[in-house]
Amino acid sequence: LYPVIYPRLPVADLDRSTGFYMGLGFSLNERLSTVDLSAMNISAAIVLILLPRPFAQESHTALAFPTRSDVDEILAACTPNGGTLISRARLRTKGVYLGTAADPDGHVWDFLCRDGEP
């Protein structure tokens, strides 16, 4: 398996932006999409997350791993290496195990396991 990147983009009109990216040939990831966001399959390794303002004011990146232990390990490495733990990993909606940290410059990363399995 390879890491999957989830770049997040703030958008003014979620429906318009979803239509734009679908018009470019990208598909809607119905498993990850909700009424509050559109997840667009760019490739097998990139899923663009469209979030309406004010939910997202800046871009922020998510990186998926195969297992929960992979997520726990990378989160545990953040603080000793100069980062800041924002939220410990926990099981979220739609079976996503997710924790959040910031790098030394304040760039926010979500580290997750999409299937929520240990």
Backbone bond lengths (Angstrom), bond angles and torsions (degrees), N, CA, C in turn:
res aa  C-N    CA-C-N  psi(-1)  N-CA   C-N-CA  omega(-1)  CA-C   N-CA-C  phi
1 L - - - 1.456 - - 1.521 110.12 -
2 Y 1.292 115.99 158.55 1.454 122.09 -179.72 1.521 108.12 -125.18
3 P 1.331 117.79 158.30 1.461 119.90 176.79 1.525 110.94 -66.86
4 V 1.313 115.51 148.29 1.458 122.08 175.78 1.522 107.33 -112.38
5 I 1.325 117.16 134.25 1.465 122.48 179.92 1.515 109.22 -103.24
6 Y 1.340 115.85 135.58 1.456 123.05 -179.38 1.525 109.90 -121.12
7 P 1.338 118.59 78.17 1.468 118.38 177.15 1.521 109.70 -68.09
8 R 1.317 116.72 142.11 1.468 122.01 179.68 1.513 109.52 -111.47
9 L 1.323 114.88 135.34 1.465 120.39 178.64 1.517 109.97 -125.28
10 P 1.333 117.55 129.80 1.461 119.44 172.83 1.525 108.86 -75.75
11 V 1.339 117.08 138.62 1.467 120.95 -179.62 1.530 109.85 -131.67
12 A 1.324 115.61 150.90 1.464 121.06 -179.96 1.524 111.30 -78.74
13 D 1.329 117.51 -35.41 1.469 121.99 -177.38 1.526 107.73 -137.08
14 L 1.342 116.32 105.93 1.462 121.36 -174.16 1.530 112.36 -59.86
15 D 1.325 117.53 -44.41 1.470 120.06 -179.06 1.523 111.50 -64.11
16 R 1.315 116.89 -43.23 1.472 120.91 -179.75 1.526 110.44 -63.24
17 S 1.342 116.23 -45.43 1.465 119.90 -178.95 1.520 111.75 -67.01
18 T 1.340 116.81 -39.24 1.468 120.23 176.94 1.526 109.67 -60.26
19 G 1.325 116.73 -45.23 1.458 121.31 177.97 1.517 112.60 -61.42
20 F 1.328 116.25 -38.59 1.463 120.69 178.97 1.524 110.34 -60.69
21 Y 1.329 116.80 -51.41 1.467 119.62 -177.06 1.524 111.87 -68.71
22 M 1.328 117.32 -33.50 1.469 119.12 174.82 1.524 109.74 -66.28
23 G 1.335 117.05 -35.29 1.462 121.65 177.08 1.514 112.93 -65.85
24 L 1.328 116.23 -23.31 1.466 120.24 176.92 1.530 111.41 -82.55
25 G 1.334 116.37 -3.28 1.458 120.04 178.27 1.514 114.51 102.27
26 F 1.346 118.12 1.88 1.453 120.89 177.64 1.524 108.73 -83.87
27 S 1.325 117.29 151.69 1.461 120.24 -178.08 1.527 110.92 -106.43
28 L 1.325 114.70 153.68 1.456 121.52 177.80 1.526 108.79 -79.03
29 N 1.318 116.13 127.66 1.460 121.66 175.95 1.523 106.68 -86.52
30 E 1.320 116.44 97.30 1.463 120.85 -174.10 1.520 112.46 -69.61
31 R 1.314 117.35 -24.99 1.473 120.72 178.83 1.522 111.12 -65.79
32 L 1.324 116.98 -37.93 1.461 120.80 -176.31 1.524 113.70 -96.93
33 S 1.308 118.04 -20.80 1.469 121.44 -177.22 1.525 111.10 -73.34
34 T 1.331 115.17 147.97 1.464 122.30 176.63 1.527 107.54 -136.21
35 V 1.328 117.30 -175.79 1.467 119.61 176.15 1.521 110.81 -68.22
36 D 1.352 117.48 -18.84 1.459 121.95 -177.23 1.520 114.84 -98.98
37 L 1.329 117.64 -7.61 1.465 119.52 -179.49 1.511 110.27 -156.88
38 S 1.330 115.58 154.57 1.466 122.18 172.99 1.517 108.08 -115.88
39 A 1.315 115.63 129.25 1.457 122.09 175.62 1.524 107.23 -104.25
40 M 1.317 116.39 121.00 1.461 122.14 -176.36 1.527 110.07 -109.70
41 N 1.340 116.79 123.96 1.459 121.31 177.03 1.527 108.83 -75.98
42 I 1.322 115.64 108.56 1.466 121.24 177.29 1.531 108.78 -88.32
43 S 1.333 116.02 -42.07 1.465 123.09 175.79 1.522 106.50 -157.80
44 A 1.321 116.68 -177.91 1.460 119.67 177.65 1.525 111.44 -65.14
45 A 1.329 117.33 -21.16 1.463 121.52 -176.90 1.529 113.75 -109.93
46 I 1.331 118.90 -0.98 1.467 121.48 -178.05 1.522 109.62 -136.21
47 V 1.332 115.57 123.66 1.463 121.96 174.50 1.526 106.71 -124.82
48 L 1.324 115.98 111.26 1.459 122.08 -179.63 1.519 109.17 -79.09
49 I 1.342 116.51 127.78 1.458 122.03 179.74 1.527 108.56 -104.80
50 L 1.323 116.05 118.32 1.468 122.19 178.65 1.522 108.12 -99.43
51 L 1.328 116.18 122.33 1.459 122.02 -179.05 1.518 109.80 -123.07
52 P 1.330 117.99 129.77 1.465 119.04 178.49 1.521 111.00 -70.46
53 R 1.312 116.01 143.86 1.455 119.47 171.41 1.512 106.94 -66.39
54 P 1.295 124.33 145.58 1.459 127.92 6.68 1.520 114.34 -90.13
55 F 1.355 119.11 9.64 1.456 119.85 -179.67 1.523 112.00 -61.76
56 A 1.307 117.80 -31.18 1.467 121.34 -179.95 1.519 108.86 -133.05
57 Q 1.303 116.53 122.03 1.459 120.97 178.43 1.525 111.91 -105.22
58 E 1.306 116.93 -14.97 1.458 121.03 178.28 1.512 108.62 -149.44
59 S 1.317 116.73 164.37 1.449 117.31 177.91 1.517 109.98 -75.32
60 H 1.316 113.74 158.21 1.453 122.11 -174.51 1.524 104.98 -159.81
61 T 1.308 116.57 141.27 1.461 121.06 -168.42 1.518 111.70 -111.48
62 A 1.321 115.64 144.54 1.460 121.48 175.26 1.521 108.61 -122.03
63 L 1.319 115.59 143.55 1.461 121.37 -179.30 1.522 108.03 -129.87
64 A 1.338 116.89 123.47 1.467 122.05 -177.44 1.527 110.51 -95.78
65 F 1.317 114.28 143.01 1.456 122.95 177.94 1.522 109.36 -122.71
66 P 1.331 117.42 162.45 1.464 120.16 -177.91 1.535 114.60 -67.89
67 T 1.347 118.01 -32.71 1.469 119.76 -173.66 1.527 112.10 -134.17
68 R 1.333 114.08 162.44 1.465 120.26 175.33 1.534 111.27 -62.01
69 S 1.332 116.65 -38.57 1.467 118.71 -179.07 1.528 111.20 -63.36
70 D 1.334 118.17 -33.50 1.470 120.91 175.22 1.527 110.04 -62.12
71 V 1.339 116.30 -42.37 1.471 121.24 179.07 1.522 109.45 -63.77
72 D 1.329 116.86 -47.20 1.462 120.96 -179.36 1.525 111.63 -60.52
73 E 1.338 116.70 -40.61 1.465 120.80 -179.45 1.521 112.15 -63.93
74 I 1.326 117.87 -45.47 1.468 119.52 -177.95 1.530 111.02 -69.66
75 L 1.326 116.90 -36.53 1.469 119.25 176.41 1.527 110.88 -64.75
76 A 1.326 116.73 -40.15 1.462 121.16 179.22 1.527 111.66 -64.08
77 A 1.322 117.36 -28.43 1.464 121.60 -179.33 1.525 112.73 -81.75
78 C 1.312 118.49 -15.33 1.469 120.87 -175.16 1.524 113.09 -63.88
79 T 1.317 118.03 -54.86 1.467 121.16 -175.51 1.532 112.64 -62.85
80 P 1.336 119.63 -47.66 1.470 119.03 179.92 1.532 113.46 -61.90
81 N 1.319 116.64 -20.16 1.460 120.14 -178.51 1.525 113.05 -102.41
82 G 1.332 117.08 16.13 1.463 120.44 173.68 1.508 115.56 100.06
83 G 1.322 118.24 1.60 1.453 120.94 178.82 1.519 111.75 -92.34
84 T 1.324 115.83 -176.62 1.458 122.45 -179.58 1.527 109.12 -129.18
85 L 1.320 115.83 127.92 1.454 120.04 175.06 1.523 108.04 -77.32
86 I 1.320 116.65 123.60 1.472 121.63 179.71 1.522 109.90 -94.02
87 S 1.332 117.30 -46.36 1.467 120.31 176.12 1.522 109.75 -148.25
88 R 1.316 115.07 135.44 1.462 120.57 177.36 1.529 109.40 -65.61
89 A 1.317 115.47 154.12 1.465 119.89 -179.99 1.521 109.94 -68.50
90 R 1.326 114.27 138.54 1.463 121.08 174.83 1.524 107.72 -154.64
91 L 1.317 115.22 162.91 1.455 120.85 179.37 1.523 108.74 -74.27
92 R 1.328 116.35 125.35 1.462 122.50 -179.33 1.520 109.52 -109.09
93 T 1.325 116.76 -169.37 1.459 121.23 179.64 1.523 111.51 -63.37
94 K 1.300 115.47 155.62 1.469 124.09 178.41 1.525 112.62 57.85
95 G 1.340 117.52 30.20 1.458 121.29 174.54 1.508 115.35 68.70
96 V 1.325 117.83 31.10 1.459 121.27 179.52 1.527 109.17 -102.99
97 Y 1.324 116.78 121.70 1.453 123.78 174.91 1.520 105.98 -91.93
98 L 1.339 118.30 117.55 1.456 120.75 -168.56 1.516 112.16 -143.90
99 G 1.325 115.65 139.39 1.459 123.85 171.57 1.512 108.34 -135.50
100 T 1.339 116.69 157.72 1.465 121.08 -174.30 1.525 110.97 -128.77
101 A 1.337 115.40 141.26 1.455 122.27 177.94 1.523 109.10 -144.24
102 A 1.331 115.14 161.84 1.464 120.77 175.41 1.520 108.37 -117.84
103 D 1.334 115.89 145.47 1.460 120.05 175.89 1.531 108.75 -78.54
104 P 1.338 119.12 177.67 1.465 120.25 -177.47 1.535 114.57 -59.96
105 D 1.330 117.35 -21.37 1.465 120.58 178.13 1.519 112.68 -92.59
106 G 1.333 117.46 1.28 1.452 120.78 178.98 1.511 115.20 90.18
107 H 1.333 118.25 5.58 1.461 121.32 176.63 1.524 108.82 -71.67
108 V 1.328 116.20 129.09 1.464 121.75 -173.45 1.530 111.19 -91.69
109 W 1.321 114.26 134.53 1.464 122.49 178.18 1.517 109.38 -127.24
110 D 1.331 116.65 132.10 1.459 122.29 168.16 1.521 106.13 -98.54
111 F 1.316 116.34 129.36 1.463 122.13 175.60 1.517 106.42 -111.59
112 L 1.347 116.75 127.19 1.449 119.51 -172.10 1.501 114.14 -145.47
113 C 1.317 114.06 162.99 1.455 124.20 170.77 1.512 104.74 -121.55
114 R 1.315 117.83 115.72 1.468 121.71 -172.22 1.519 115.01 -66.48
115 D 1.314 118.37 -32.57 1.456 117.57 -176.82 1.523 112.57 -88.96
116 G 1.324 117.80 -9.12 1.451 121.50 176.66 1.525 114.01 73.03
117 E 1.319 118.38 7.66 1.464 121.00 -178.92 1.516 110.67 -85.08
118 P 1.348 116.80 148.52 1.482 120.46 178.72 1.514 112.50 -64.36
